[in-house]
């Protein structure tokens, strides 16, 4: 399960990079986030091996950067200036919060405090954008793709919240079950991202074809007028 999860994550990263012109730095932020996850999962499945000290540092910085990266990704869906400003304010406040927690609690103990608020904020924004895109998805294929991206985020972060409760708060002993939920969640997340990206690509192609149709009609009218003149 871990190997298939890594494959889907890497494929999602590749598709995000291919569609850079569509999502620009928003897609790049999500690709960076997913690449971190893929890297850590490759270590967890013993595909690669990194020192424990290095892994601890990577996990810590991943936890700090998770909310900023995901909120930058959400800017792809945010069109209102007020909402975009709010997102930037939240990113700034969260980074200050992380710094305070880190200097008062240390690296490892601070993870429990840092991760929780980030999960709630990402889930809340994901749900808002999912409902917004879902309303537009009825008539536009590209919006359906965006609904897949936001819907996948909501689903995955609800699952991550469950994992957070089991692993960090309850300190559950059933680690194998937690890892099963973890890998399954990321596999489904990556799969829905891939579907959403393909829908966005096909939606762009369909829009390009529709733009060319009026031009063809105008050319036909010009030909008919020229024939009548003759």
C-alpha atoms as an extended CHARMM CRD file, in Angstrom:
* protein
*
       230  EXT
         1         1  UNK       CA              0.0000000000        0.0000000000        0.0000000000  PROA      1               0.0000000000
         2         2  UNK       CA              2.8780000000        2.3680000000        0.7960000000  PROA      2               0.0000000000
         3         3  UNK       CA              4.4710000000        1.8390000000       -2.6220000000  PROA      3               0.0000000000
         4         4  UNK       CA              1.2400000000        2.5550000000       -4.5290000000  PROA      4               0.0000000000
         5         5  UNK       CA              0.6800000000        5.6330000000       -2.3530000000  PROA      5               0.0000000000
         6         6  UNK       CA              4.1460000000        6.9700000000       -3.2630000000  PROA      6               0.0000000000
         7         7  UNK       CA              3.5180000000        6.2970000000       -6.9610000000  PROA      7               0.0000000000
         8         8  UNK       CA              0.2170000000        8.2060000000       -6.9470000000  PROA      8               0.0000000000
         9         9  UNK       CA              1.7490000000       11.1090000000       -5.0220000000  PROA      9               0.0000000000
        10        10  UNK       CA              4.6600000000       11.3880000000       -7.4670000000  PROA      10              0.0000000000
        11        11  UNK       CA              2.2410000000       11.2220000000      -10.4160000000  PROA      11              0.0000000000
        12        12  UNK       CA              0.1650000000       14.0190000000       -8.8760000000  PROA      12              0.0000000000
        13        13  UNK       CA              3.3360000000       16.1200000000       -8.4490000000  PROA      13              0.0000000000
        14        14  UNK       CA              4.2750000000       15.5720000000      -12.1070000000  PROA      14              0.0000000000
        15        15  UNK       CA              0.8000000000       16.6120000000      -13.3090000000  PROA      15              0.0000000000
        16        16  UNK       CA              0.8730000000       19.7310000000      -11.1310000000  PROA      16              0.0000000000
        17        17  UNK       CA              4.2260000000       20.7330000000      -12.6170000000  PROA      17              0.0000000000
        18        18  UNK       CA              2.9940000000       20.0260000000      -16.1600000000  PROA      18              0.0000000000
        19        19  UNK       CA              0.0070000000       22.3120000000      -15.5040000000  PROA      19              0.0000000000
        20        20  UNK       CA              2.1650000000       25.1250000000      -14.1110000000  PROA      20              0.0000000000
        21        21  UNK       CA              0.7110000000       27.6280000000      -16.6210000000  PROA      21              0.0000000000
        22        22  UNK       CA             -2.7710000000       26.9340000000      -15.2720000000  PROA      22              0.0000000000
        23        23  UNK       CA             -2.0530000000       26.9820000000      -11.5350000000  PROA      23              0.0000000000
        24        24  UNK       CA              1.3230000000       28.7380000000      -11.4600000000  PROA      24              0.0000000000
        25        25  UNK       CA              2.7170000000       29.1650000000       -7.9470000000  PROA      25              0.0000000000
        26        26  UNK       CA             -0.4710000000       27.7780000000       -6.3960000000  PROA      26              0.0000000000
        27        27  UNK       CA              0.1020000000       24.3930000000       -8.0230000000  PROA      27              0.0000000000
        28        28  UNK       CA              3.8230000000       24.6610000000       -7.2680000000  PROA      28              0.0000000000
        29        29  UNK       CA              3.0350000000       25.0300000000       -3.5420000000  PROA      29              0.0000000000
        30        30  UNK       CA              0.8600000000       21.8960000000       -3.5690000000  PROA      30              0.0000000000
        31        31  UNK       CA              3.5080000000       20.0160000000       -5.5780000000  PROA      31              0.0000000000
        32        32  UNK       CA              6.1470000000       20.9590000000       -2.9850000000  PROA      32              0.0000000000
        33        33  UNK       CA              3.8710000000       19.7540000000       -0.1740000000  PROA      33              0.0000000000
        34        34  UNK       CA              3.1290000000       16.4320000000       -1.9040000000  PROA      34              0.0000000000
        35        35  UNK       CA              6.8170000000       15.9340000000       -2.7670000000  PROA      35              0.0000000000
        36        36  UNK       CA              7.6590000000       16.1880000000        0.9370000000  PROA      36              0.0000000000
        37        37  UNK       CA              5.0360000000       13.5540000000        1.7370000000  PROA      37              0.0000000000
        38        38  UNK       CA              6.3120000000       11.2650000000       -1.0210000000  PROA      38              0.0000000000
        39        39  UNK       CA              9.8760000000       11.6510000000        0.2980000000  PROA      39              0.0000000000
        40        40  UNK       CA              8.8490000000       10.7510000000        3.8570000000  PROA      40              0.0000000000
        41        41  UNK       CA              6.7310000000        7.8290000000        2.6260000000  PROA      41              0.0000000000
        42        42  UNK       CA              9.6330000000        6.4510000000        0.5990000000  PROA      42              0.0000000000
        43        43  UNK       CA             11.6050000000        6.3880000000        3.8420000000  PROA      43              0.0000000000
        44        44  UNK       CA              8.7160000000        4.7850000000        5.7620000000  PROA      44              0.0000000000
        45        45  UNK       CA              8.4630000000        1.9810000000        3.1770000000  PROA      45              0.0000000000
        46        46  UNK       CA             12.2810000000        1.4770000000        3.2890000000  PROA      46              0.0000000000
        47        47  UNK       CA             12.5750000000        2.4030000000       -0.3910000000  PROA      47              0.0000000000
        48        48  UNK       CA             15.1700000000        4.9380000000        0.7020000000  PROA      48              0.0000000000
        49        49  UNK       CA             16.7990000000        5.3300000000        4.0890000000  PROA      49              0.0000000000
        50        50  UNK       CA             17.4770000000        8.6430000000        5.7980000000  PROA      50              0.0000000000
        51        51  UNK       CA             18.9800000000        9.1410000000        9.2840000000  PROA      51              0.0000000000
        52        52  UNK       CA             16.4980000000        9.5070000000       12.1370000000  PROA      52              0.0000000000
        53        53  UNK       CA             17.8300000000       12.9650000000       12.9990000000  PROA      53              0.0000000000
        54        54  UNK       CA             17.3280000000       14.1330000000        9.4070000000  PROA      54              0.0000000000
        55        55  UNK       CA             13.8260000000       12.6630000000        9.2870000000  PROA      55              0.0000000000
        56        56  UNK       CA             12.9170000000       14.4580000000       12.5210000000  PROA      56              0.0000000000
        57        57  UNK       CA             13.9880000000       17.7970000000       11.0380000000  PROA      57              0.0000000000
        58        58  UNK       CA             12.1180000000       17.1230000000        7.7530000000  PROA      58              0.0000000000
        59        59  UNK       CA              8.9370000000       16.1520000000        9.6240000000  PROA      59              0.0000000000
        60        60  UNK       CA              9.1680000000       19.2840000000       11.7680000000  PROA      60              0.0000000000
        61        61  UNK       CA              9.6030000000       21.6720000000        8.8180000000  PROA      61              0.0000000000
        62        62  UNK       CA              6.9130000000       19.8380000000        6.8880000000  PROA      62              0.0000000000
        63        63  UNK       CA              4.5050000000       20.3850000000        9.7860000000  PROA      63              0.0000000000
        64        64  UNK       CA              5.3530000000       24.1060000000        9.8840000000  PROA      64              0.0000000000
        65        65  UNK       CA              5.0720000000       24.6060000000        6.1230000000  PROA      65              0.0000000000
        66        66  UNK       CA              1.9510000000       22.4890000000        5.6550000000  PROA      66              0.0000000000
        67        67  UNK       CA             -0.5710000000       25.2450000000        6.3510000000  PROA      67              0.0000000000
        68        68  UNK       CA              1.2550000000       27.9770000000        4.3660000000  PROA      68              0.0000000000
        69        69  UNK       CA              1.6630000000       25.6540000000        1.3540000000  PROA      69              0.0000000000
        70        70  UNK       CA             -1.9740000000       24.5510000000        1.4110000000  PROA      70              0.0000000000
        71        71  UNK       CA             -3.3120000000       28.0870000000        1.8490000000  PROA      71              0.0000000000
        72        72  UNK       CA             -1.1340000000       29.2990000000       -1.0330000000  PROA      72              0.0000000000
        73        73  UNK       CA             -2.6990000000       26.4870000000       -3.0720000000  PROA      73              0.0000000000
        74        74  UNK       CA             -6.1700000000       27.7110000000       -2.0300000000  PROA      74              0.0000000000
        75        75  UNK       CA             -5.3500000000       31.1180000000       -3.5230000000  PROA      75              0.0000000000
        76        76  UNK       CA             -5.9390000000       29.3900000000       -6.8760000000  PROA      76              0.0000000000
        77        77  UNK       CA             -9.6500000000       29.3070000000       -5.9830000000  PROA      77              0.0000000000
        78        78  UNK       CA             -9.8590000000       32.6350000000       -4.1370000000  PROA      78              0.0000000000
        79        79  UNK       CA            -10.9520000000       35.4860000000       -6.4190000000  PROA      79              0.0000000000
        80        80  UNK       CA            -12.0260000000       38.1090000000       -3.8810000000  PROA      80              0.0000000000
        81        81  UNK       CA             -9.3380000000       40.5080000000       -2.6560000000  PROA      81              0.0000000000
        82        82  UNK       CA            -10.5900000000       40.4080000000        0.9320000000  PROA      82              0.0000000000
        83        83  UNK       CA            -10.3910000000       36.6270000000        1.0270000000  PROA      83              0.0000000000
        84        84  UNK       CA             -6.8990000000       36.6100000000       -0.4450000000  PROA      84              0.0000000000
        85        85  UNK       CA             -5.7610000000       39.1810000000        2.1360000000  PROA      85              0.0000000000
        86        86  UNK       CA             -7.3090000000       37.0780000000        4.9170000000  PROA      86              0.0000000000
        87        87  UNK       CA             -5.3510000000       34.0390000000        3.7250000000  PROA      87              0.0000000000
        88        88  UNK       CA             -2.0740000000       35.9740000000        3.7890000000  PROA      88              0.0000000000
        89        89  UNK       CA             -2.8430000000       37.3160000000        7.2780000000  PROA      89              0.0000000000
        90        90  UNK       CA             -3.5510000000       33.8030000000        8.5280000000  PROA      90              0.0000000000
        91        91  UNK       CA             -0.2800000000       32.5210000000        7.0480000000  PROA      91              0.0000000000
        92        92  UNK       CA              1.6700000000       35.3110000000        8.7840000000  PROA      92              0.0000000000
        93        93  UNK       CA             -0.0910000000       34.7820000000       12.1290000000  PROA      93              0.0000000000
        94        94  UNK       CA              0.4160000000       31.0100000000       11.9240000000  PROA      94              0.0000000000
        95        95  UNK       CA              4.1660000000       31.3530000000       11.2820000000  PROA      95              0.0000000000
        96        96  UNK       CA              4.4910000000       33.6760000000       14.2850000000  PROA      96              0.0000000000
        97        97  UNK       CA              2.5010000000       31.1620000000       16.3640000000  PROA      97              0.0000000000
        98        98  UNK       CA              4.8140000000       28.3490000000       15.2130000000  PROA      98              0.0000000000
        99        99  UNK       CA              7.9170000000       30.3570000000       16.1540000000  PROA      99              0.0000000000
       100       100  UNK       CA              6.5800000000       31.1030000000       19.6500000000  PROA      100             0.0000000000
       101       101  UNK       CA              5.6630000000       27.4530000000       20.2550000000  PROA      101             0.0000000000
       102       102  UNK       CA              9.0130000000       26.2290000000       18.9400000000  PROA      102             0.0000000000
       103       103  UNK       CA             11.0980000000       28.5310000000       21.1860000000  PROA      103             0.0000000000
       104       104  UNK       CA              8.9850000000       27.7340000000       24.2620000000  PROA      104             0.0000000000
       105       105  UNK       CA              8.4160000000       23.9720000000       23.8020000000  PROA      105             0.0000000000
       106       106  UNK       CA             11.2300000000       22.7580000000       21.5570000000  PROA      106             0.0000000000
       107       107  UNK       CA             11.0950000000       20.8300000000       18.2880000000  PROA      107             0.0000000000
       108       108  UNK       CA              9.3200000000       17.5080000000       18.9710000000  PROA      108             0.0000000000
       109       109  UNK       CA              6.8590000000       18.6010000000       21.7240000000  PROA      109             0.0000000000
       110       110  UNK       CA              5.7170000000       21.5640000000       19.6210000000  PROA      110             0.0000000000
       111       111  UNK       CA              4.3870000000       19.3000000000       16.8260000000  PROA      111             0.0000000000
       112       112  UNK       CA              1.2980000000       18.3370000000       18.8420000000  PROA      112             0.0000000000
       113       113  UNK       CA              0.4180000000       22.0060000000       19.3270000000  PROA      113             0.0000000000
       114       114  UNK       CA              1.3250000000       23.1590000000       15.7950000000  PROA      114             0.0000000000
       115       115  UNK       CA             -0.4660000000       20.4800000000       13.7660000000  PROA      115             0.0000000000
       116       116  UNK       CA             -3.9330000000       20.7530000000       15.3620000000  PROA      116             0.0000000000
       117       117  UNK       CA             -4.8320000000       24.3660000000       14.4250000000  PROA      117             0.0000000000
       118       118  UNK       CA             -3.3950000000       23.8670000000       10.9390000000  PROA      118             0.0000000000
       119       119  UNK       CA             -5.6570000000       20.8850000000       10.2930000000  PROA      119             0.0000000000
       120       120  UNK       CA             -8.7620000000       22.8100000000       11.3470000000  PROA      120             0.0000000000
       121       121  UNK       CA             -7.9260000000       25.8950000000        9.2580000000  PROA      121             0.0000000000
       122       122  UNK       CA             -7.1470000000       23.8630000000        6.1140000000  PROA      122             0.0000000000
       123       123  UNK       CA            -10.3100000000       21.7840000000        6.4980000000  PROA      123             0.0000000000
       124       124  UNK       CA            -12.4530000000       24.9190000000        6.9390000000  PROA      124             0.0000000000
       125       125  UNK       CA            -11.0520000000       26.6630000000        3.8580000000  PROA      125             0.0000000000
       126       126  UNK       CA            -11.2060000000       23.4420000000        1.8510000000  PROA      126             0.0000000000
       127       127  UNK       CA            -14.8910000000       22.9830000000        2.6760000000  PROA      127             0.0000000000
       128       128  UNK       CA            -15.6660000000       26.6030000000        1.7290000000  PROA      128             0.0000000000
       129       129  UNK       CA            -13.9710000000       26.3350000000       -1.6560000000  PROA      129             0.0000000000
       130       130  UNK       CA            -15.4550000000       22.8800000000       -2.2740000000  PROA      130             0.0000000000
       131       131  UNK       CA            -19.0220000000       24.1630000000       -1.8460000000  PROA      131             0.0000000000
       132       132  UNK       CA            -18.2020000000       27.1920000000       -4.0160000000  PROA      132             0.0000000000
       133       133  UNK       CA            -16.7470000000       25.0780000000       -6.8530000000  PROA      133             0.0000000000
       134       134  UNK       CA            -19.5360000000       22.5160000000       -6.5850000000  PROA      134             0.0000000000
       135       135  UNK       CA            -22.1230000000       25.1660000000       -7.4750000000  PROA      135             0.0000000000
       136       136  UNK       CA            -20.2370000000       25.9560000000      -10.6920000000  PROA      136             0.0000000000
       137       137  UNK       CA            -19.3550000000       22.3550000000      -11.5540000000  PROA      137             0.0000000000
       138       138  UNK       CA            -22.7790000000       21.6200000000      -13.0460000000  PROA      138             0.0000000000
       139       139  UNK       CA            -22.1140000000       23.5120000000      -16.2600000000  PROA      139             0.0000000000
       140       140  UNK       CA            -18.3170000000       23.6610000000      -16.5880000000  PROA      140             0.0000000000
       141       141  UNK       CA            -15.9290000000       20.6990000000      -16.7900000000  PROA      141             0.0000000000
       142       142  UNK       CA            -13.0060000000       22.7980000000      -15.5630000000  PROA      142             0.0000000000
       143       143  UNK       CA            -14.9630000000       23.7380000000      -12.4380000000  PROA      143             0.0000000000
       144       144  UNK       CA            -15.7180000000       20.0400000000      -11.9230000000  PROA      144             0.0000000000
       145       145  UNK       CA            -11.9750000000       19.4570000000      -11.8740000000  PROA      145             0.0000000000
       146       146  UNK       CA            -11.5580000000       22.1920000000       -9.2730000000  PROA      146             0.0000000000
       147       147  UNK       CA            -14.3430000000       20.6080000000       -7.2140000000  PROA      147             0.0000000000
       148       148  UNK       CA            -12.3680000000       17.3500000000       -7.2650000000  PROA      148             0.0000000000
       149       149  UNK       CA             -9.2550000000       19.1740000000       -5.9970000000  PROA      149             0.0000000000
       150       150  UNK       CA            -11.0710000000       20.8760000000       -3.1250000000  PROA      150             0.0000000000
       151       151  UNK       CA            -13.2490000000       17.8670000000       -2.3140000000  PROA      151             0.0000000000
       152       152  UNK       CA            -10.1810000000       15.6370000000       -2.1060000000  PROA      152             0.0000000000
       153       153  UNK       CA             -8.5820000000       18.1290000000        0.2880000000  PROA      153             0.0000000000
       154       154  UNK       CA            -11.6170000000       18.1870000000        2.5790000000  PROA      154             0.0000000000
       155       155  UNK       CA            -11.8390000000       14.3770000000        2.6720000000  PROA      155             0.0000000000
       156       156  UNK       CA             -8.1310000000       13.8980000000        3.3100000000  PROA      156             0.0000000000
       157       157  UNK       CA             -7.8990000000       16.5080000000        6.0610000000  PROA      157             0.0000000000
       158       158  UNK       CA            -10.8680000000       15.0670000000        7.8880000000  PROA      158             0.0000000000
       159       159  UNK       CA             -8.9710000000       11.7670000000        7.8560000000  PROA      159             0.0000000000
       160       160  UNK       CA             -5.7710000000       13.5180000000        8.9590000000  PROA      160             0.0000000000
       161       161  UNK       CA             -7.6840000000       15.0160000000       11.8770000000  PROA      161             0.0000000000
       162       162  UNK       CA             -8.7030000000       11.4930000000       12.9170000000  PROA      162             0.0000000000
       163       163  UNK       CA             -5.0670000000       10.3480000000       12.6390000000  PROA      163             0.0000000000
       164       164  UNK       CA             -3.9530000000       13.3740000000       14.6780000000  PROA      164             0.0000000000
       165       165  UNK       CA             -6.3990000000       12.5000000000       17.4510000000  PROA      165             0.0000000000
       166       166  UNK       CA             -5.4070000000        8.8230000000       17.4880000000  PROA      166             0.0000000000
       167       167  UNK       CA             -1.6410000000        9.3140000000       17.2260000000  PROA      167             0.0000000000
       168       168  UNK       CA             -0.8500000000       12.5770000000       19.0200000000  PROA      168             0.0000000000
       169       169  UNK       CA             -3.6930000000       13.0440000000       21.5050000000  PROA      169             0.0000000000
       170       170  UNK       CA             -4.7660000000        9.4890000000       22.3960000000  PROA      170             0.0000000000
       171       171  UNK       CA             -1.3230000000        7.9730000000       21.6910000000  PROA      171             0.0000000000
       172       172  UNK       CA             -2.9660000000        4.8400000000       20.3230000000  PROA      172             0.0000000000
       173       173  UNK       CA             -0.9900000000        1.5870000000       20.3130000000  PROA      173             0.0000000000
       174       174  UNK       CA             -2.5800000000        0.4050000000       17.0590000000  PROA      174             0.0000000000
       175       175  UNK       CA              0.1090000000        1.9100000000       14.8540000000  PROA      175             0.0000000000
       176       176  UNK       CA             -0.4530000000       -0.5450000000       11.9900000000  PROA      176             0.0000000000
       177       177  UNK       CA             -4.0940000000        0.5350000000       11.7160000000  PROA      177             0.0000000000
       178       178  UNK       CA             -3.0890000000        4.2030000000       11.8510000000  PROA      178             0.0000000000
       179       179  UNK       CA             -0.5570000000        3.6810000000        9.0570000000  PROA      179             0.0000000000
       180       180  UNK       CA             -3.2100000000        1.8800000000        7.0050000000  PROA      180             0.0000000000
       181       181  UNK       CA             -5.5370000000        4.8860000000        7.3540000000  PROA      181             0.0000000000
       182       182  UNK       CA             -2.6020000000        7.1880000000        6.5830000000  PROA      182             0.0000000000
       183       183  UNK       CA             -1.5530000000        5.4520000000        3.3570000000  PROA      183             0.0000000000
       184       184  UNK       CA             -5.1510000000        4.9230000000        2.2270000000  PROA      184             0.0000000000
       185       185  UNK       CA             -5.9550000000        8.5990000000        2.7810000000  PROA      185             0.0000000000
       186       186  UNK       CA             -2.9870000000        9.8420000000        0.7790000000  PROA      186             0.0000000000
       187       187  UNK       CA             -3.6750000000        7.3190000000       -1.9900000000  PROA      187             0.0000000000
       188       188  UNK       CA             -7.2840000000        8.4990000000       -2.3360000000  PROA      188             0.0000000000
       189       189  UNK       CA             -6.1830000000       12.1340000000       -2.0470000000  PROA      189             0.0000000000
       190       190  UNK       CA             -3.6000000000       11.7650000000       -4.8180000000  PROA      190             0.0000000000
       191       191  UNK       CA             -6.0300000000        9.8130000000       -7.0250000000  PROA      191             0.0000000000
       192       192  UNK       CA             -8.7130000000       12.4940000000       -6.7860000000  PROA      192             0.0000000000
       193       193  UNK       CA             -6.1350000000       15.2060000000       -7.4330000000  PROA      193             0.0000000000
       194       194  UNK       CA             -5.0710000000       13.3540000000      -10.5930000000  PROA      194             0.0000000000
       195       195  UNK       CA             -8.7010000000       13.0500000000      -11.7640000000  PROA      195             0.0000000000
       196       196  UNK       CA             -9.2990000000       16.7270000000      -11.0260000000  PROA      196             0.0000000000
       197       197  UNK       CA             -6.1880000000       17.7900000000      -12.9460000000  PROA      197             0.0000000000
       198       198  UNK       CA             -7.1950000000       15.7160000000      -15.9670000000  PROA      198             0.0000000000
       199       199  UNK       CA            -10.6600000000       17.3010000000      -15.8830000000  PROA      199             0.0000000000
       200       200  UNK       CA             -9.0690000000       20.7660000000      -15.7860000000  PROA      200             0.0000000000
       201       201  UNK       CA             -6.8790000000       19.8570000000      -18.7690000000  PROA      201             0.0000000000
       202       202  UNK       CA             -9.8420000000       18.5340000000      -20.7800000000  PROA      202             0.0000000000
       203       203  UNK       CA            -11.9000000000       21.5820000000      -19.7800000000  PROA      203             0.0000000000
       204       204  UNK       CA             -9.2160000000       23.8990000000      -21.1520000000  PROA      204             0.0000000000
       205       205  UNK       CA             -9.1390000000       21.9700000000      -24.4340000000  PROA      205             0.0000000000
       206       206  UNK       CA            -12.9270000000       22.1200000000      -24.7030000000  PROA      206             0.0000000000
       207       207  UNK       CA            -12.9030000000       25.8840000000      -24.0480000000  PROA      207             0.0000000000
       208       208  UNK       CA            -10.2540000000       26.3570000000      -26.7480000000  PROA      208             0.0000000000
       209       209  UNK       CA            -12.4130000000       24.4540000000      -29.2670000000  PROA      209             0.0000000000
       210       210  UNK       CA            -15.4700000000       26.5650000000      -28.4390000000  PROA      210             0.0000000000
       211       211  UNK       CA            -13.4610000000       29.7480000000      -29.0430000000  PROA      211             0.0000000000
       212       212  UNK       CA            -12.6190000000       28.5770000000      -32.5460000000  PROA      212             0.0000000000
       213       213  UNK       CA            -16.2400000000       27.8390000000      -33.5170000000  PROA      213             0.0000000000
       214       214  UNK       CA            -17.3870000000       31.5090000000      -33.9410000000  PROA      214             0.0000000000
       215       215  UNK       CA            -14.3270000000       32.2280000000      -36.0700000000  PROA      215             0.0000000000
       216       216  UNK       CA            -15.2540000000       29.3810000000      -38.4240000000  PROA      216             0.0000000000
       217       217  UNK       CA            -18.8360000000       30.6660000000      -38.6950000000  PROA      217             0.0000000000
       218       218  UNK       CA            -17.6220000000       34.1720000000      -39.5270000000  PROA      218             0.0000000000
       219       219  UNK       CA            -15.3780000000       32.7900000000      -42.2670000000  PROA      219             0.0000000000
       220       220  UNK       CA            -18.3300000000       30.8990000000      -43.7650000000  PROA      220             0.0000000000
       221       221  UNK       CA            -20.4430000000       34.0850000000      -43.8010000000  PROA      221             0.0000000000
       222       222  UNK       CA            -17.6660000000       35.9630000000      -45.5570000000  PROA      222             0.0000000000
       223       223  UNK       CA            -17.4530000000       33.2210000000      -48.1960000000  PROA      223             0.0000000000
       224       224  UNK       CA            -21.2430000000       33.3340000000      -48.7520000000  PROA      224             0.0000000000
       225       225  UNK       CA            -21.2180000000       37.1290000000      -49.1110000000  PROA      225             0.0000000000
       226       226  UNK       CA            -18.3960000000       36.9250000000      -51.5850000000  PROA      226             0.0000000000
       227       227  UNK       CA            -20.3490000000       34.3180000000      -53.6260000000  PROA      227             0.0000000000
       228       228  UNK       CA            -23.4580000000       36.5340000000      -53.6590000000  PROA      228             0.0000000000
       229       229  UNK       CA            -21.3820000000       39.4830000000      -54.8080000000  PROA      229             0.0000000000
       230       230  UNK       CA            -20.0450000000       37.4470000000      -57.7220000000  PROA      230             0.0000000000
